[in-house]
Amino acid sequence: MFGKKSISEQLLKKMTPADMALVKLSMISLGLLLATYFEQLRAVDPMIYLALFIIFAIKPLMLWLK
C-alpha cells in the first residue's frame, strides 16, 4: 500500500506535454462555455480575472524558473 501510486499519479506519469496542453485547452473551452451560460461571469471586472490568473500562476512559474 505504501509503494502504490494513486490513479491520478499514474495518469500524470503517462501524459505527454501535448496531452497536458490539450487538457488545459479543454478547461479554457469549458470556462468559456460556462461564461456563455452565466451572464454574471461576464459582468465581473476583468482585472479580478487577471488577479486570479496571477495568483494561480505563481507556483508553476516559480518551479519553472528554478
CHARMM-style PDB file with segment names, atoms N, HN, CA, C and O in Angstrom:
ATOM      1  N   MET     1       0.817  -1.186   0.000  1.00  0.00      PROA
ATOM      2  CA  MET     1       0.000   0.000   0.000  1.00  0.00      PROA
ATOM      3  C   MET     1       0.867   1.259   0.000  1.00  0.00      PROA
ATOM      4  O   MET     1       0.481   2.260  -0.604  1.00  0.00      PROA
ATOM      5  N   PHE     2       2.027   1.238   0.660  1.00  0.00      PROA
ATOM      6  HN  PHE     2       2.341   0.425   1.150  1.00  0.00      PROA
ATOM      7  CA  PHE     2       2.847   2.443   0.728  1.00  0.00      PROA
ATOM      8  C   PHE     2       3.532   2.726  -0.602  1.00  0.00      PROA
ATOM      9  O   PHE     2       3.727   3.890  -0.951  1.00  0.00      PROA
ATOM     10  N   GLY     3       3.901   1.692  -1.354  1.00  0.00      PROA
ATOM     11  HN  GLY     3       3.743   0.747  -1.070  1.00  0.00      PROA
ATOM     12  CA  GLY     3       4.596   1.876  -2.611  1.00  0.00      PROA
ATOM     13  C   GLY     3       3.663   2.084  -3.794  1.00  0.00      PROA
ATOM     14  O   GLY     3       4.114   2.390  -4.898  1.00  0.00      PROA
ATOM     15  N   LYS     4       2.370   1.920  -3.568  1.00  0.00      PROA
ATOM     16  HN  LYS     4       2.004   1.671  -2.671  1.00  0.00      PROA
ATOM     17  CA  LYS     4       1.409   2.009  -4.652  1.00  0.00      PROA
ATOM     18  C   LYS     4       1.061   3.467  -4.938  1.00  0.00      PROA
ATOM     19  O   LYS     4       0.784   4.239  -4.020  1.00  0.00      PROA
ATOM     20  N   LYS     5       1.076   3.839  -6.222  1.00  0.00      PROA
ATOM     21  HN  LYS     5       1.301   3.212  -6.968  1.00  0.00      PROA
ATOM     22  CA  LYS     5       0.740   5.202  -6.602  1.00  0.00      PROA
ATOM     23  C   LYS     5      -0.756   5.304  -6.875  1.00  0.00      PROA
ATOM     24  O   LYS     5      -1.402   4.331  -7.264  1.00  0.00      PROA
ATOM     25  N   SER     6      -1.291   6.507  -6.662  1.00  0.00      PROA
ATOM     26  HN  SER     6      -0.766   7.297  -6.346  1.00  0.00      PROA
ATOM     27  CA  SER     6      -2.710   6.710  -6.915  1.00  0.00      PROA
ATOM     28  C   SER     6      -2.975   6.714  -8.420  1.00  0.00      PROA
ATOM     29  O   SER     6      -2.050   6.802  -9.228  1.00  0.00      PROA
ATOM     30  N   ILE     7      -4.226   6.617  -8.771  1.00  0.00      PROA
ATOM     31  HN  ILE     7      -4.977   6.545  -8.115  1.00  0.00      PROA
ATOM     32  CA  ILE     7      -4.611   6.591 -10.181  1.00  0.00      PROA
ATOM     33  C   ILE     7      -4.227   7.894 -10.863  1.00  0.00      PROA
ATOM     34  O   ILE     7      -3.767   7.882 -12.005  1.00  0.00      PROA
ATOM     35  N   SER     8      -4.408   9.015 -10.180  1.00  0.00      PROA
ATOM     36  HN  SER     8      -4.781   9.025  -9.252  1.00  0.00      PROA
ATOM     37  CA  SER     8      -4.058  10.295 -10.793  1.00  0.00      PROA
ATOM     38  C   SER     8      -2.550  10.416 -11.016  1.00  0.00      PROA
ATOM     39  O   SER     8      -2.126  10.988 -12.020  1.00  0.00      PROA
ATOM     40  N   GLU     9      -1.750   9.900 -10.117  1.00  0.00      PROA
ATOM     41  HN  GLU     9      -2.095   9.436  -9.301  1.00  0.00      PROA
ATOM     42  CA  GLU     9      -0.296   9.927 -10.293  1.00  0.00      PROA
ATOM     43  C   GLU     9       0.118   9.056 -11.475  1.00  0.00      PROA
ATOM     44  O   GLU     9       0.998   9.433 -12.249  1.00  0.00      PROA
ATOM     45  N   GLN    10      -0.514   7.895 -11.615  1.00  0.00      PROA
ATOM     46  HN  GLN    10      -1.229   7.588 -10.986  1.00  0.00      PROA
ATOM     47  CA  GLN    10      -0.214   7.020 -12.738  1.00  0.00      PROA
ATOM     48  C   GLN    10      -0.613   7.668 -14.057  1.00  0.00      PROA
ATOM     49  O   GLN    10       0.108   7.553 -15.048  1.00  0.00      PROA
ATOM     50  N   LEU    11      -1.749   8.344 -14.075  1.00  0.00      PROA
ATOM     51  HN  LEU    11      -2.334   8.437 -13.270  1.00  0.00      PROA
ATOM     52  CA  LEU    11      -2.215   9.015 -15.282  1.00  0.00      PROA
ATOM     53  C   LEU    11      -1.294  10.165 -15.660  1.00  0.00      PROA
ATOM     54  O   LEU    11      -0.965  10.341 -16.833  1.00  0.00      PROA
ATOM     55  N   LEU    12      -0.879  10.948 -14.669  1.00  0.00      PROA
ATOM     56  HN  LEU    12      -1.147  10.804 -13.717  1.00  0.00      PROA
ATOM     57  CA  LEU    12       0.022  12.070 -14.949  1.00  0.00      PROA
ATOM     58  C   LEU    12       1.370  11.599 -15.475  1.00  0.00      PROA
ATOM     59  O   LEU    12       1.985  12.271 -16.303  1.00  0.00      PROA
ATOM     60  N   LYS    13       1.824  10.462 -15.003  1.00  0.00      PROA
ATOM     61  HN  LYS    13       1.324   9.917 -14.330  1.00  0.00      PROA
ATOM     62  CA  LYS    13       3.118   9.944 -15.459  1.00  0.00      PROA
ATOM     63  C   LYS    13       3.056   9.533 -16.928  1.00  0.00      PROA
ATOM     64  O   LYS    13       4.050   9.640 -17.645  1.00  0.00      PROA
ATOM     65  N   LYS    14       1.885   9.060 -17.381  1.00  0.00      PROA
ATOM     66  HN  LYS    14       1.077   8.973 -16.798  1.00  0.00      PROA
ATOM     67  CA  LYS    14       1.730   8.629 -18.758  1.00  0.00      PROA
ATOM     68  C   LYS    14       1.495   9.792 -19.721  1.00  0.00      PROA
ATOM     69  O   LYS    14       1.665   9.631 -20.930  1.00  0.00      PROA
ATOM     70  N   MET    15       1.107  10.959 -19.205  1.00  0.00      PROA
ATOM     71  HN  MET    15       0.969  11.090 -18.223  1.00  0.00      PROA
ATOM     72  CA  MET    15       0.762  12.082 -20.074  1.00  0.00      PROA
ATOM     73  C   MET    15       2.007  12.736 -20.655  1.00  0.00      PROA
ATOM     74  O   MET    15       3.019  12.906 -19.975  1.00  0.00      PROA
ATOM     75  N   THR    16       1.909  13.095 -21.915  1.00  0.00      PROA
ATOM     76  HN  THR    16       1.087  12.957 -22.467  1.00  0.00      PROA
ATOM     77  CA  THR    16       2.978  13.836 -22.580  1.00  0.00      PROA
ATOM     78  C   THR    16       2.681  15.326 -22.449  1.00  0.00      PROA
ATOM     79  O   THR    16       1.563  15.689 -22.083  1.00  0.00      PROA
ATOM     80  N   PRO    17       3.630  16.186 -22.732  1.00  0.00      PROA
ATOM     81  CA  PRO    17       3.355  17.629 -22.693  1.00  0.00      PROA
ATOM     82  C   PRO    17       2.210  18.038 -23.622  1.00  0.00      PROA
ATOM     83  O   PRO    17       1.456  18.960 -23.310  1.00  0.00      PROA
ATOM     84  N   ALA    18       2.080  17.360 -24.753  1.00  0.00      PROA
ATOM     85  HN  ALA    18       2.692  16.611 -25.006  1.00  0.00      PROA
ATOM     86  CA  ALA    18       0.972  17.669 -25.666  1.00  0.00      PROA
ATOM     87  C   ALA    18      -0.365  17.324 -25.013  1.00  0.00      PROA
ATOM     88  O   ALA    18      -1.341  18.056 -25.176  1.00  0.00      PROA
ATOM     89  N   ASP    19      -0.414  16.213 -24.275  1.00  0.00      PROA
ATOM     90  HN  ASP    19       0.379  15.619 -24.142  1.00  0.00      PROA
ATOM     91  CA  ASP    19      -1.650  15.838 -23.576  1.00  0.00      PROA
ATOM     92  C   ASP    19      -2.017  16.875 -22.523  1.00  0.00      PROA
ATOM     93  O   ASP    19      -3.186  17.236 -22.378  1.00  0.00      PROA
ATOM     94  N   MET    20      -1.021  17.351 -21.793  1.00  0.00      PROA
ATOM     95  HN  MET    20      -0.072  17.058 -21.910  1.00  0.00      PROA
ATOM     96  CA  MET    20      -1.276  18.361 -20.765  1.00  0.00      PROA
ATOM     97  C   MET    20      -1.772  19.658 -21.384  1.00  0.00      PROA
ATOM     98  O   MET    20      -2.656  20.313 -20.831  1.00  0.00      PROA
ATOM     99  N   ALA    21      -1.212  20.032 -22.524  1.00  0.00      PROA
ATOM    100  HN  ALA    21      -0.494  19.500 -22.973  1.00  0.00      PROA
ATOM    101  CA  ALA    21      -1.658  21.242 -23.212  1.00  0.00      PROA
ATOM    102  C   ALA    21      -3.104  21.085 -23.673  1.00  0.00      PROA
ATOM    103  O   ALA    21      -3.891  22.028 -23.587  1.00  0.00      PROA
ATOM    104  N   LEU    22      -3.456  19.897 -24.161  1.00  0.00      PROA
ATOM    105  HN  LEU    22      -2.817  19.131 -24.231  1.00  0.00      PROA
ATOM    106  CA  LEU    22      -4.833  19.660 -24.591  1.00  0.00      PROA
ATOM    107  C   LEU    22      -5.808  19.700 -23.418  1.00  0.00      PROA
ATOM    108  O   LEU    22      -6.931  20.182 -23.563  1.00  0.00      PROA
ATOM    109  N   VAL    23      -5.390  19.201 -22.263  1.00  0.00      PROA
ATOM    110  HN  VAL    23      -4.478  18.809 -22.145  1.00  0.00      PROA
ATOM    111  CA  VAL    23      -6.237  19.281 -21.072  1.00  0.00      PROA
ATOM    112  C   VAL    23      -6.469  20.740 -20.687  1.00  0.00      PROA
ATOM    113  O   VAL    23      -7.587  21.128 -20.347  1.00  0.00      PROA
ATOM    114  N   LYS    24      -5.417  21.538 -20.743  1.00  0.00      PROA
ATOM    115  HN  LYS    24      -4.509  21.223 -21.020  1.00  0.00      PROA
ATOM    116  CA  LYS    24      -5.544  22.962 -20.406  1.00  0.00      PROA
ATOM    117  C   LYS    24      -6.466  23.671 -21.387  1.00  0.00      PROA
ATOM    118  O   LYS    24      -7.302  24.478 -20.979  1.00  0.00      PROA
ATOM    119  N   LEU    25      -6.323  23.379 -22.674  1.00  0.00      PROA
ATOM    120  HN  LEU    25      -5.645  22.723 -23.005  1.00  0.00      PROA
ATOM    121  CA  LEU    25      -7.202  23.998 -23.665  1.00  0.00      PROA
ATOM    122  C   LEU    25      -8.653  23.573 -23.482  1.00  0.00      PROA
ATOM    123  O   LEU    25      -9.567  24.369 -23.697  1.00  0.00      PROA
ATOM    124  N   SER    26      -8.866  22.329 -23.089  1.00  0.00      PROA
ATOM    125  HN  SER    26      -8.123  21.683 -22.915  1.00  0.00      PROA
ATOM    126  CA  SER    26     -10.242  21.884 -22.851  1.00  0.00      PROA
ATOM    127  C   SER    26     -10.838  22.587 -21.628  1.00  0.00      PROA
ATOM    128  O   SER    26     -12.034  22.877 -21.608  1.00  0.00      PROA
ATOM    129  N   MET    27     -10.025  22.860 -20.620  1.00  0.00      PROA
ATOM    130  HN  MET    27      -9.053  22.624 -20.636  1.00  0.00      PROA
ATOM    131  CA  MET    27     -10.523  23.579 -19.453  1.00  0.00      PROA
ATOM    132  C   MET    27     -10.851  25.034 -19.796  1.00  0.00      PROA
ATOM    133  O   MET    27     -11.821  25.591 -19.283  1.00  0.00      PROA
ATOM    134  N   ILE    28     -10.048  25.642 -20.656  1.00  0.00      PROA
ATOM    135  HN  ILE    28      -9.260  25.189 -21.072  1.00  0.00      PROA
ATOM    136  CA  ILE    28     -10.345  27.002 -21.107  1.00  0.00      PROA
ATOM    137  C   ILE    28     -11.664  27.013 -21.874  1.00  0.00      PROA
ATOM    138  O   ILE    28     -12.489  27.907 -21.684  1.00  0.00      PROA
ATOM    139  N   SER    29     -11.861  26.023 -22.736  1.00  0.00      PROA
ATOM    140  HN  SER    29     -11.190  25.297 -22.890  1.00  0.00      PROA
ATOM    141  CA  SER    29     -13.101  25.928 -23.505  1.00  0.00      PROA
ATOM    142  C   SER    29     -14.302  25.739 -22.581  1.00  0.00      PROA
ATOM    143  O   SER    29     -15.362  26.323 -22.803  1.00  0.00      PROA
ATOM    144  N   LEU    30     -14.131  24.926 -21.553  1.00  0.00      PROA
ATOM    145  HN  LEU    30     -13.270  24.451 -21.373  1.00  0.00      PROA
ATOM    146  CA  LEU    30     -15.215  24.730 -20.586  1.00  0.00      PROA
ATOM    147  C   LEU    30     -15.527  26.037 -19.859  1.00  0.00      PROA
ATOM    148  O   LEU    30     -16.692  26.357 -19.623  1.00  0.00      PROA
ATOM    149  N   GLY    31     -14.498  26.779 -19.511  1.00  0.00      PROA
ATOM    150  HN  GLY    31     -13.552  26.519 -19.702  1.00  0.00      PROA
ATOM    151  CA  GLY    31     -14.709  28.071 -18.862  1.00  0.00      PROA
ATOM    152  C   GLY    31     -15.455  29.047 -19.756  1.00  0.00      PROA
ATOM    153  O   GLY    31     -16.334  29.773 -19.290  1.00  0.00      PROA
ATOM    154  N   LEU    32     -15.113  29.069 -21.025  1.00  0.00      PROA
ATOM    155  HN  LEU    32     -14.399  28.479 -21.404  1.00  0.00      PROA
ATOM    156  CA  LEU    32     -15.823  29.941 -21.964  1.00  0.00      PROA
ATOM    157  C   LEU    32     -17.272  29.501 -22.147  1.00  0.00      PROA
ATOM    158  O   LEU    32     -18.168  30.338 -22.259  1.00  0.00      PROA
ATOM    159  N   LEU    33     -17.499  28.199 -22.177  1.00  0.00      PROA
ATOM    160  HN  LEU    33     -16.770  27.520 -22.086  1.00  0.00      PROA
ATOM    161  CA  LEU    33     -18.860  27.687 -22.275  1.00  0.00      PROA
ATOM    162  C   LEU    33     -19.686  28.114 -21.067  1.00  0.00      PROA
ATOM    163  O   LEU    33     -20.824  28.558 -21.215  1.00  0.00      PROA
ATOM    164  N   LEU    34     -19.118  27.981 -19.882  1.00  0.00      PROA
ATOM    165  HN  LEU    34     -18.193  27.620 -19.762  1.00  0.00      PROA
ATOM    166  CA  LEU    34     -19.835  28.396 -18.672  1.00  0.00      PROA
ATOM    167  C   LEU    34     -20.097  29.895 -18.675  1.00  0.00      PROA
ATOM    168  O   LEU    34     -21.135  30.343 -18.188  1.00  0.00      PROA
ATOM    169  N   ALA    35     -19.170  30.671 -19.217  1.00  0.00      PROA
ATOM    170  HN  ALA    35     -18.327  30.307 -19.613  1.00  0.00      PROA
ATOM    171  CA  ALA    35     -19.350  32.123 -19.277  1.00  0.00      PROA
ATOM    172  C   ALA    35     -20.512  32.496 -20.192  1.00  0.00      PROA
ATOM    173  O   ALA    35     -21.173  33.511 -19.975  1.00  0.00      PROA
ATOM    174  N   THR    36     -20.761  31.686 -21.205  1.00  0.00      PROA
ATOM    175  HN  THR    36     -20.223  30.861 -21.381  1.00  0.00      PROA
ATOM    176  CA  THR    36     -21.896  31.991 -22.080  1.00  0.00      PROA
ATOM    177  C   THR    36     -23.219  31.663 -21.405  1.00  0.00      PROA
ATOM    178  O   THR    36     -24.233  32.300 -21.691  1.00  0.00      PROA
ATOM    179  N   TYR    37     -23.224  30.687 -20.520  1.00  0.00      PROA
ATOM    180  HN  TYR    37     -22.400  30.170 -20.287  1.00  0.00      PROA
ATOM    181  CA  TYR    37     -24.455  30.320 -19.830  1.00  0.00      PROA
ATOM    182  C   TYR    37     -24.745  31.210 -18.624  1.00  0.00      PROA
ATOM    183  O   TYR    37     -25.909  31.417 -18.280  1.00  0.00      PROA
ATOM    184  N   PHE    38     -23.727  31.730 -17.993  1.00  0.00      PROA
ATOM    185  HN  PHE    38     -22.782  31.563 -18.273  1.00  0.00      PROA
ATOM    186  CA  PHE    38     -23.900  32.556 -16.808  1.00  0.00      PROA
ATOM    187  C   PHE    38     -23.452  33.976 -17.112  1.00  0.00      PROA
ATOM    188  O   PHE    38     -22.260  34.283 -17.087  1.00  0.00      PROA
ATOM    189  N   GLU    39     -24.414  34.835 -17.398  1.00  0.00      PROA
ATOM    190  HN  GLU    39     -25.383  34.586 -17.418  1.00  0.00      PROA
ATOM    191  CA  GLU    39     -24.116  36.214 -17.781  1.00  0.00      PROA
ATOM    192  C   GLU    39     -23.384  36.981 -16.669  1.00  0.00      PROA
ATOM    193  O   GLU    39     -22.636  37.912 -16.965  1.00  0.00      PROA
ATOM    194  N   GLN    40     -23.583  36.611 -15.411  1.00  0.00      PROA
ATOM    195  HN  GLN    40     -24.190  35.854 -15.171  1.00  0.00      PROA
ATOM    196  CA  GLN    40     -22.955  37.320 -14.298  1.00  0.00      PROA
ATOM    197  C   GLN    40     -21.433  37.191 -14.345  1.00  0.00      PROA
ATOM    198  O   GLN    40     -20.724  38.075 -13.863  1.00  0.00      PROA
ATOM    199  N   LEU    41     -20.926  36.107 -14.918  1.00  0.00      PROA
ATOM    200  HN  LEU    41     -21.501  35.390 -15.310  1.00  0.00      PROA
ATOM    201  CA  LEU    41     -19.478  35.933 -15.008  1.00  0.00      PROA
ATOM    202  C   LEU    41     -18.849  36.974 -15.923  1.00  0.00      PROA
ATOM    203  O   LEU    41     -17.713  37.395 -15.702  1.00  0.00      PROA
ATOM    204  N   ARG    42     -19.582  37.387 -16.947  1.00  0.00      PROA
ATOM    205  HN  ARG    42     -20.505  37.045 -17.126  1.00  0.00      PROA
ATOM    206  CA  ARG    42     -19.042  38.376 -17.868  1.00  0.00      PROA
ATOM    207  C   ARG    42     -19.177  39.790 -17.326  1.00  0.00      PROA
ATOM    208  O   ARG    42     -18.540  40.708 -17.841  1.00  0.00      PROA
ATOM    209  N   ALA    43     -19.994  39.982 -16.297  1.00  0.00      PROA
ATOM    210  HN  ALA    43     -20.511  39.235 -15.879  1.00  0.00      PROA
ATOM    211  CA  ALA    43     -20.185  41.310 -15.726  1.00  0.00      PROA
ATOM    212  C   ALA    43     -19.077  41.668 -14.725  1.00  0.00      PROA
ATOM    213  O   ALA    43     -18.957  42.826 -14.327  1.00  0.00      PROA
ATOM    214  N   VAL    44     -18.278  40.693 -14.324  1.00  0.00      PROA
ATOM    215  HN  VAL    44     -18.375  39.752 -14.648  1.00  0.00      PROA
ATOM    216  CA  VAL    44     -17.204  40.922 -13.350  1.00  0.00      PROA
ATOM    217  C   VAL    44     -16.062  41.676 -14.031  1.00  0.00      PROA
ATOM    218  O   VAL    44     -15.773  41.465 -15.209  1.00  0.00      PROA
ATOM    219  N   ASP    45     -15.424  42.552 -13.268  1.00  0.00      PROA
ATOM    220  HN  ASP    45     -15.658  42.723 -12.311  1.00  0.00      PROA
ATOM    221  CA  ASP    45     -14.293  43.329 -13.776  1.00  0.00      PROA
ATOM    222  C   ASP    45     -13.178  42.384 -14.239  1.00  0.00      PROA
ATOM    223  O   ASP    45     -12.784  41.491 -13.489  1.00  0.00      PROA
ATOM    224  N   PRO    46     -12.665  42.565 -15.458  1.00  0.00      PROA
ATOM    225  CA  PRO    46     -11.603  41.681 -15.954  1.00  0.00      PROA
ATOM    226  C   PRO    46     -10.328  41.708 -15.105  1.00  0.00      PROA
ATOM    227  O   PRO    46      -9.548  40.756 -15.137  1.00  0.00      PROA
ATOM    228  N   MET    47     -10.112  42.765 -14.365  1.00  0.00      PROA
ATOM    229  HN  MET    47     -10.745  43.538 -14.339  1.00  0.00      PROA
ATOM    230  CA  MET    47      -8.922  42.823 -13.508  1.00  0.00      PROA
ATOM    231  C   MET    47      -8.982  41.765 -12.409  1.00  0.00      PROA
ATOM    232  O   MET    47      -7.940  41.302 -11.947  1.00  0.00      PROA
ATOM    233  N   ILE    48     -10.169  41.381 -11.989  1.00  0.00      PROA
ATOM    234  HN  ILE    48     -11.016  41.758 -12.365  1.00  0.00      PROA
ATOM    235  CA  ILE    48     -10.311  40.317 -10.998  1.00  0.00      PROA
ATOM    236  C   ILE    48      -9.822  38.998 -11.596  1.00  0.00      PROA
ATOM    237  O   ILE    48      -9.119  38.232 -10.936  1.00  0.00      PROA
ATOM    238  N   TYR    49     -10.197  38.740 -12.847  1.00  0.00      PROA
ATOM    239  HN  TYR    49     -10.768  39.362 -13.383  1.00  0.00      PROA
ATOM    240  CA  TYR    49      -9.725  37.531 -13.516  1.00  0.00      PROA
ATOM    241  C   TYR    49      -8.206  37.563 -13.691  1.00  0.00      PROA
ATOM    242  O   TYR    49      -7.540  36.539 -13.545  1.00  0.00      PROA
ATOM    243  N   LEU    50      -7.669  38.724 -13.999  1.00  0.00      PROA
ATOM    244  HN  LEU    50      -8.210  39.556 -14.118  1.00  0.00      PROA
ATOM    245  CA  LEU    50      -6.224  38.860 -14.131  1.00  0.00      PROA
ATOM    246  C   LEU    50      -5.534  38.580 -12.795  1.00  0.00      PROA
ATOM    247  O   LEU    50      -4.512  37.896 -12.752  1.00  0.00      PROA
ATOM    248  N   ALA    51      -6.094  39.108 -11.711  1.00  0.00      PROA
ATOM    249  HN  ALA    51      -6.925  39.664 -11.745  1.00  0.00      PROA
ATOM    250  CA  ALA    51      -5.523  38.863 -10.383  1.00  0.00      PROA
ATOM    251  C   ALA    51      -5.562  37.368 -10.039  1.00  0.00      PROA
ATOM    252  O   ALA    51      -4.597  36.832  -9.495  1.00  0.00      PROA
ATOM    253  N   LEU    52      -6.670  36.701 -10.355  1.00  0.00      PROA
ATOM    254  HN  LEU    52      -7.454  37.137 -10.797  1.00  0.00      PROA
ATOM    255  CA  LEU    52      -6.761  35.261 -10.103  1.00  0.00      PROA
ATOM    256  C   LEU    52      -5.743  34.500 -10.935  1.00  0.00      PROA
ATOM    257  O   LEU    52      -5.120  33.557 -10.445  1.00  0.00      PROA
ATOM    258  N   PHE    53      -5.569  34.901 -12.188  1.00  0.00      PROA
ATOM    259  HN  PHE    53      -6.075  35.666 -12.586  1.00  0.00      PROA
ATOM    260  CA  PHE    53      -4.578  34.262 -13.048  1.00  0.00      PROA
ATOM    261  C   PHE    53      -3.184  34.377 -12.440  1.00  0.00      PROA
ATOM    262  O   PHE    53      -2.439  33.398 -12.398  1.00  0.00      PROA
ATOM    263  N   ILE    54      -2.837  35.555 -11.976  1.00  0.00      PROA
ATOM    264  HN  ILE    54      -3.442  36.351 -12.011  1.00  0.00      PROA
ATOM    265  CA  ILE    54      -1.509  35.775 -11.397  1.00  0.00      PROA
ATOM    266  C   ILE    54      -1.332  34.938 -10.132  1.00  0.00      PROA
ATOM    267  O   ILE    54      -0.279  34.334  -9.928  1.00  0.00      PROA
ATOM    268  N   ILE    55      -2.351  34.902  -9.291  1.00  0.00      PROA
ATOM    269  HN  ILE    55      -3.207  35.393  -9.457  1.00  0.00      PROA
ATOM    270  CA  ILE    55      -2.277  34.126  -8.045  1.00  0.00      PROA
ATOM    271  C   ILE    55      -2.081  32.643  -8.350  1.00  0.00      PROA
ATOM    272  O   ILE    55      -1.258  31.977  -7.721  1.00  0.00      PROA
ATOM    273  N   PHE    56      -2.849  32.123  -9.327  1.00  0.00      PROA
ATOM    274  HN  PHE    56      -3.517  32.664  -9.838  1.00  0.00      PROA
ATOM    275  CA  PHE    56      -2.747  30.699  -9.650  1.00  0.00      PROA
ATOM    276  C   PHE    56      -1.476  30.362 -10.406  1.00  0.00      PROA
ATOM    277  O   PHE    56      -1.056  29.205 -10.402  1.00  0.00      PROA
ATOM    278  N   ALA    57      -0.853  31.330 -11.052  1.00  0.00      PROA
ATOM    279  HN  ALA    57      -1.194  32.270 -11.056  1.00  0.00      PROA
ATOM    280  CA  ALA    57       0.335  31.069 -11.864  1.00  0.00      PROA
ATOM    281  C   ALA    57       1.636  31.203 -11.078  1.00  0.00      PROA
ATOM    282  O   ALA    57       2.693  30.854 -11.604  1.00  0.00      PROA
ATOM    283  N   ILE    58       1.600  31.687  -9.861  1.00  0.00      PROA
ATOM    284  HN  ILE    58       0.741  31.971  -9.434  1.00  0.00      PROA
ATOM    285  CA  ILE    58       2.825  31.954  -9.107  1.00  0.00      PROA
ATOM    286  C   ILE    58       3.620  30.664  -8.871  1.00  0.00      PROA
ATOM    287  O   ILE    58       4.807  30.617  -9.192  1.00  0.00      PROA
ATOM    288  N   LYS    59       3.006  29.635  -8.329  1.00  0.00      PROA
ATOM    289  HN  LYS    59       2.041  29.673  -8.068  1.00  0.00      PROA
ATOM    290  CA  LYS    59       3.752  28.408  -8.005  1.00  0.00      PROA
ATOM    291  C   LYS    59       4.320  27.729  -9.247  1.00  0.00      PROA
ATOM    292  O   LYS    59       5.506  27.402  -9.247  1.00  0.00      PROA
ATOM    293  N   PRO    60       3.532  27.495 -10.320  1.00  0.00      PROA
ATOM    294  CA  PRO    60       4.157  26.881 -11.507  1.00  0.00      PROA
ATOM    295  C   PRO    60       5.274  27.739 -12.085  1.00  0.00      PROA
ATOM    296  O   PRO    60       6.274  27.209 -12.571  1.00  0.00      PROA
ATOM    297  N   LEU    61       5.118  29.044 -12.039  1.00  0.00      PROA
ATOM    298  HN  LEU    61       4.306  29.475 -11.644  1.00  0.00      PROA
ATOM    299  CA  LEU    61       6.157  29.921 -12.560  1.00  0.00      PROA
ATOM    300  C   LEU    61       7.427  29.814 -11.720  1.00  0.00      PROA
ATOM    301  O   LEU    61       8.532  29.820 -12.261  1.00  0.00      PROA
ATOM    302  N   MET    62       7.274  29.718 -10.408  1.00  0.00      PROA
ATOM    303  HN  MET    62       6.376  29.714  -9.968  1.00  0.00      PROA
ATOM    304  CA  MET    62       8.443  29.582  -9.536  1.00  0.00      PROA
ATOM    305  C   MET    62       9.169  28.263  -9.805  1.00  0.00      PROA
ATOM    306  O   MET    62      10.399  28.219  -9.803  1.00  0.00      PROA
ATOM    307  N   LEU    63       8.404  27.181 -10.037  1.00  0.00      PROA
ATOM    308  HN  LEU    63       7.405  27.217 -10.038  1.00  0.00      PROA
ATOM    309  CA  LEU    63       9.033  25.892 -10.362  1.00  0.00      PROA
ATOM    310  C   LEU    63       9.751  25.961 -11.699  1.00  0.00      PROA
ATOM    311  O   LEU    63      10.813  25.363 -11.871  1.00  0.00      PROA
ATOM    312  N   TRP    64       9.173  26.691 -12.647  1.00  0.00      PROA
ATOM    313  HN  TRP    64       8.311  27.178 -12.508  1.00  0.00      PROA
ATOM    314  CA  TRP    64       9.767  26.792 -13.977  1.00  0.00      PROA
ATOM    315  C   TRP    64      11.056  27.617 -13.944  1.00  0.00      PROA
ATOM    316  O   TRP    64      11.988  27.347 -14.701  1.00  0.00      PROA
ATOM    317  N   LEU    65      11.106  28.623 -13.066  1.00  0.00      PROA
ATOM    318  HN  LEU    65      10.349  28.842 -12.451  1.00  0.00      PROA
ATOM    319  CA  LEU    65      12.274  29.481 -13.002  1.00  0.00      PROA
ATOM    320  C   LEU    65      13.439  28.874 -12.229  1.00  0.00      PROA
ATOM    321  O   LEU    65      14.568  29.350 -12.354  1.00  0.00      PROA
ATOM    322  N   LYS    66      13.194  27.838 -11.437  1.00  0.00      PROA
ATOM    323  HN  LYS    66      12.277  27.452 -11.336  1.00  0.00      PROA
ATOM    324  CA  LYS    66      14.270  27.203 -10.651  1.00  0.00      PROA
ATOM    325  C   LYS    66      15.281  26.547 -11.511  1.00  0.00      PROA
ATOM    326  OT1 LYS    66      16.244  25.972 -11.003  1.00  0.00      PROA
TER     327      LYS     66
END
